[in-house]
Amino acid sequence: MITCQFNDSYFPVLDGVGMTAHNYALWLDTFSANSYLIAPKVNNHLSEENYNVLLYNSIMLPGMHPYRIGLPGIDVRFKRKMNSLNFEILHAHCPFVSGKIALNLSKKLDIPLVATFHSKYREDFKKMVNSTFFVESMVKYIVDYYNAVNYVWVPNEATGKTLKEYGYCGDYTVVPNGTDMEIPDETIYQQYRAGGFEFLGCGPNDLILLFVGQHRWEKNVRMIIDSLRILKNEKVTFTMVFVGEGYAYNEMQRLVRQMMLHDHVIFTGLISDREQLKELYACSDLFVFPSLYDNAPLVMMEAAAFQVPSIVVRESSASECIQDQINGFMIDNNHESLAATIKDLSRHPEKIKRAGEHAATSIYRSWKDVVAKVHANYALIIEKHRCTNKMHIHNNITVP
């Protein structure tokens, strides 16, 4: 089986979709599939992965740091290499530049194309251009794209609902995401935990709140900061840790300083070292993720691997896997509700512990298990496509 993943971001740019494409390629290669990944190149970054990586030239996307827009059409070396390969199945994780390459290639080679719908693109378009016509034209492009592929996958039902709201009328299959972080045994867990405390300068009696992800206003990070001011005024002791990068990074830091919260908030910047990130999960008490933008956040699963329950907004896409007070906590979409929930939980650590234990058993899924099922699905899709082609050829034979 020769497979290829397509995405519009790749290392060192880290986000949930990029991690999904990476883990598909990584584990498919482990399962004896000849695995490729095609994405834009960031400066002179070289891939060190076990699977095959084809990167094409790109430039910075204005106003969307750290994302880039690919320029495969002018990358002669990339086109020459891509045209020399014979894939059996393609999988697009983005409907734009890389997705268009995948669609054209599937038609050229007459092979099946799977496309996963991951993101709330309409919000991205609204941020980029203040034009209803442009936004709706791009949404139509997305719907047309998913109508053109052979199979549409989504990571959860909420994401499928979003795609339907955009105007897509076809079928889709729910294929959940996973995480590359394993649930550690007690000894390893305590080692990670100690490393996290040392990095943050905190101790086991401190209330540590964690956010991991792109620093974008769409992820409700302003709500988090506003809630911290309430907590400080109400004498709740806490340390808030923001991990990641994004266009709002500097503005978030300024807001924290303006609210005199700098003694309570740590901005780590991007952490690409997964071992260091595990340390921060292990020493944290609550994963604060009130995003309305994310559909099926991988970071919530990463937190669950370390028995850290998430706080999410009620009826958000991210809340689909959460049972309030059981394996996580739901809030209303305002900073007062978030502050009240954190304050209550700071007084009842047993609630946090119980929810964290349930999160590890109900939310956590490994990429190995997820991609094993993907590999089996690919085999069925390839076989179905071959049988359909044989039937088509047979039905078009002219008997003299």
N, C-alpha and C positions, 0 to 999 in steps of 0.2 A: 504494500500500500504506500503510495507516494502522496503525501498530504502537504498543504500549504496554508498557513494562516496569514491574513492581511490586516494591517492596522495602521492608523495614521499617527501613532506615537510608539516610541521604543526607548530603551535605556539610552541615556541616563534620565529621561523624562519618565517619571513613575506615576501612574494612576491605575484605577481599578481595571479599566479596559485593557491597558497595556499589559498589566500583570496577567489578565485572563489569556490574552493571545500568547504570551510567553509560556505560561504553564501548559496550555494546549500543546504547543510545539515541543516543550520539554518532555512531557509525559507520553505523548504519541511516539516520540523517538525512543523512549524507554520501552514502549510496548511493541517494538520492532517495526514501527512505521518509519519510512524514510521521510523525515519531517523537515519542512522549510518554514521560514517566516519572512515576510516581505513588509518593509516599513521605511519611513524616511530616516535619513542619517542626520545625527546631531554633531555638527563640526567634524572632528576627526575621531569620534568615539568608535572603538572597535569592539565587536561582540566577542565574548569569551565563552559562549554557550556550546553545549555538545551538539545541538541541532544546527542545521544549515540556515544561515541568515543572509538575505540579500537586501542591502540598503541602498536607497537612491538619494540624490541630492535634495536639499531642502533649504528654505530660508525661514527666518523668524516670522510668526504670524502676529501682526501689529495688535496690541491690546489684549493678547491672549497668552502672555508669558506663563509657562515655558514652552508652549506648543508651537509647532512649526508647520508650514505647508510644503508638501512634497513637490518636486519638479522632476518626475521620472521621464518626461518627454524629452528632456535635454541631456539625460544621463546615458550616453552611448554604451558605456561598459555595462550598466545595469540591464539595459534592453537586450544587449547581446547575450548576456548570461541567462536572463529569464526565458528568452526565446529558444534556448537550447535544452530546456527541461520539459519532460513529459509527466505532468501530474495526473493523478486519478480522481482527486476530489479537492475542492478549494473551499476555504471558510473565511468570509469577510467579517470583521468585527467593527467596521466603520463604512458608511455608504459613500464616502467622498473620494479622495484621490486614490487611496489603496483599494477601496471597494470597487471603483470604476475599473482599475487594472484587473481585479478578480473577475468582474462581469465580462469584460472583453475577452479575457483568457478562457473563461468557461465556454463561451460561444465558439472561439477559435478551435479549441481542443475537443469540443463536444463532451464535456465532463460536468458533473453536478456541482452546483455552487450552493453552499449553506451560508446564510447571513444572520448574525445575531444582532438584534436591536438592543442596545445597551443604555442609551442616554436620552435625556430630555433636551433634544437639540433646539426646540423652539426657544427656550430660555437663552441659549447661547446666541442665537440669531438676534434676539431682542437687544442683547447687550452690545453686539457688534454694530448694528445699524438701526437707527430710529426710523424704520419704514415698514409699515404693515404689509405693503405690497411685496417687499423683499422677503420678509419673514414667511409670509404665506406661500410665496413662490418656492422658497427653499423647503418648506414642509411638504409641498406637493412633490418636489424632486425626491425627497426621502421616501414618500409613499410609492412613487413610481419605481424607485429602486427596489424596494422590498417586493413589489409586485412582479419584478422582472427576474428575481432569483428563483431557484428550485425549492429551497426549504428555508423557512424563517424560524429562528429560535429566539427565545427570550429567557432571561434568568429567573423571572418569577411572574406570577399572574398580574401584578400591578404594572409591570413593564409592558406586558401584552396589552393591557387596558390603555396605556398611554399611546401605543402604536395605533390601536383602534380609534382613539380620539383624534389622531392625526388624519384619519381617513382610510386607513388600510382595512380592506374587507376580506382578506384571505385567512388561511389557517396559520397557526403557529404552534410550536412545541415548546414546553417549558423544560429547559435544561439548566439546572441550578449551577451557581458558582461554587468554588471551593477555596481552600487556603493552603499555602505551602508550609504553614507553621504547624508542627506536630504538638499534640498535648504532652507536655513534659511530665516526667515522673517527679516525685516530691523533691529528690535531691537536686535535680537539674533546675526545677522551679525555684528553689531557694537560692541557688547560685545566680540565676537571672535576676531575681528579686533584689539580692544584695548589690548586684552591679547597677541596677536602676537607681537604687537609693543613693549610691555613691555618685553617680552621674548627676543627679538632681540636687544633691546636698540635702536630702530629706531622710526621714526615718519611718519605721513601721507604724508609728502612732499618728503620722500626718495623713490628712485626707488629700489624696492625689487624684485630680481630674485630668482626663486625657482626651485630646482631639488629634486624630491623624488623618490627613487628607489635603487636597488642594485648598489653598487659602483664597477663597472666592466668596463674595458676599452672598451668592446664590445658595451657599451651604449653611446659611443662617449663623455665621460666625459672629455677626453683630449681636445677635440674641445672646450668645454665650457671654460676650464681654459685658453686656448690660446686666445680665444676671449676676455676674461677679461683683459688680458694684453694690448690688443689694446684699449679697452675702457678706461683703466687707462691712457694710453699714450695720448689719445685724450681728456682727461679731462672730461670724462663722470662720473658723481657721481652715485654710485650704491652700493648695498649690495647683494652679492650672497650667498644663503643659500643652502647647501647640506644636505639632510636628508637621512639617511640610513646607511648601512654597506656593507661590501664585501671585496674581496681579494685586491682590489686596494685602499682601504681607506687610508692606511698609505702613499702609494706612491703619492696619490693625495695631501695629506697635505704637503708632502715634496716639490712637484712641486709648490704649491701655495707659500711656503716660498721662494723657489729659485727665483720666479718671483716677489718677494716683493709685493704680493697681500694679505698678511695675514690681513691687516687692512680693507680689503674689502670683505673678505670671512668668512663665519661661517660654521663650520662642527658641526652638532648637534649630530651625531651618530644615532643609531636606535631610533625611537620614536614609541613605541607601544601603547601609550595613544592616542586614536583616537580624543579625545577632544582637546588635545594639538596640534595635527596635523591640526585640523580644524582651529585653531588660526593662524597657519602659512599660510594656504591657504588664509584665509580671509584678511591678511595684505599684501599679495604679489600682485605684478602688472603683472608679466609674469611668466608662467611656461615654463622653458627652457628644452626641451626634444628632443635632436637631435639623439636619439637612432636609429640605423639601426637593432638592435637585436630584439626589442620588436615587437610583432604582433598587439595586441589590448590592449594597456596599460590602466589599471584601473585608474592609477593616473591622466590621462588626464581628465577622467570623474569626479574624485574627485575635480580637479581644476575647472572644469566647474560648479560644484555645487556652487562655490563661485565667479562665474563670472570672473575667471582668464583664459585668453586665452593662448593657447600653441604655442610655436615655434617648428616646426618639420622640418625634412629634406624632401624636395620634392621627391615624388615617394617612400618614405619609407612605410613600412606596417602601421606604426602609423599615416601616413598622410591621410589614406583612408577617415576619417570622417571630414577632414579639407578643408574648402573653403578659399583659400588665401585672406587675408584682410577682410574676412566676419566673420568667427567664429574662426579664428586663423591666424597664419602666417607661410609661407613656406620659407625655405632657401635652398641654394645650400649646398652640403656636404663639407663645408670648414669653418674654423673659421673666415675668413674675411667676409663671407656672414652673419654669425651669428652676428658678432660685428656690421656690418653696419645696420642690421635690428634692433638690440637693440638700437643703437644710434639714428636711425630715430624715433623709437617709444618713446624714452625718450623725444623727442622734440614735440611729438604729442600724448599726453595722451588721447585725444578724440578717437583716433584709438583703443587704448587698451580698453577703456571703451565700445565702440560699439562692438568690437569683443567678449569681455567677456559676454555681454548681449546675443549675438547670440549663444555663446557656451553653455550657460545655457539652451537654448531652443532647440538646435539642437543636442548636443552631450550627454547631461545628460540622464541617464536611471537608475532607482532604481532597486536594486536586487529584491525587492518585486514584481515588475511588470515582470521582466525577469523570475523569478522562478515560478510565477503563470503560465506562458506559458509552462515552463519546466514540471511542475506537470501535466498539461493537456496532453503534449506529452508523458510522461511516461505512463499515463493511456491508451493512444491509442496503444503504443508499447506493453504493457502487454496484452491487449485484443487481438491484432493481433497475438501475440505469442501463446496464448491459443487456438485461433481459428485454427492456423496452425497445432498445435499439435493434436487437435481433428480431423482435416481433415486427418492428417497422420495416426492416429489410425484407422479411418473409412476406409481409402483406403487399409489398410493392414489386414482387417478382412477377414478371409477365410470362405466362405459359404460352408457348407457340402453338 
